[in-house]
Amino acid sequence: MRLLTIASLLVIGCGESEPPADPPVRSTEVCWADRSCAVELVVSHKADGVDEPENSLAAIAALADAGVHAVEVDPRLTSDGHFVLMHDEGIKRTTSADENLTVSSLTLAEVQAYALKDDRCPTPDTEPSRCRIPTLADALDTAKGRIVLLLDIKDLDLERLVAVLNAHDGLSTSVVRSKDLDFLSALTHRLPGLLTMDWRDTQAGALDSIEHRSPLFVQVEPPDLDAVQAAAAAQQVRVMISTLTTLDPYLWAYVDSGALDQEERARAEAEALRDQGVRLFLTSYPIQTQRLLTGEPLAP
């Protein structure tokens, strides 16, 4: 039976003579598949927020250890048909490559000959979990039972994606996000029970998704939030926004530049987004965002 880690629910029957039990505390894993769950879920953008290379296995593991709810990763296809994690189409920014080669122009072996960019990674074999460009299969295996992966699929190859999700228990570990709604429909037809997220660029698009598709999740841009949230709340569609232009600048000022007065601004922004109905936060500062949402001070 599917809904996994992400969604197995335990139902306990009670005799008539017994008092009603208190509602069970739902884990964040269960909350991913439960429309009525109001818990805020924090997603690390491209595995940012820890001292590890982005989109690396080490980052996924460190975020899981830190208690972050999910990590967004970016699968792209190599020329020989393997999904690897790489945010950009070119590999120069994040690897040891001297020229901006593209993932699609390289085989898996050629891609993995480059190390992820980190002072601790002179070669990809120095510490493979930190230094080697991972496959999606590796990421699913690393995340299983530990953290949810939000897959931002860059190359829409249905057959290859279905194959890797099936082979590595992807239904129990992942949520798939795409702007191509036909692709999401085809994917869920092949993999019933797979959790997906509609990513819409406009208010009109988000409202159309909510009215005609009623997805579990929809991602919208912050300026469109007020109009979309009323419709989303009526159908128990949970809204995710990227906080890269709202909350993250305050957290950057706090974490990276030491501007301590930014903590209260960050806290106020997090509360404002929560009050607007945001339930999923995509951020480069996931640990700090979770602390804000739970009322903890930013400094541990």
Buried (B, 14 or more C-beta within 10 A) or exposed (E): EBBBBBBBEEEEEEEEEEEEEEEEEBBBBBBBBBEEBEBBBBBBBBBBBBEBBBBBBBBBBBBBEBEBBBBBBBBBBBBEEBBBBBBBBBBBEBBBBEEEBBBEEBEBEBBBBBBBBBEBBEEBEEBBBBBBBBBBBBBBBBBBEEBBBBBBBBBBBBEBBBBBBEEBBBBBBBBBBBBEBEBBEBBBEBBEBBBBBBBBEEBEBBBBBBEEBBBBBBBBBBEBBEBBBEBBBEEEBBBBBBBBEBBBBBBBBBBEEEEEEBBEBBBEBBEEBBEBBBBBBBBBBBBBBBBBBEEEEBEE
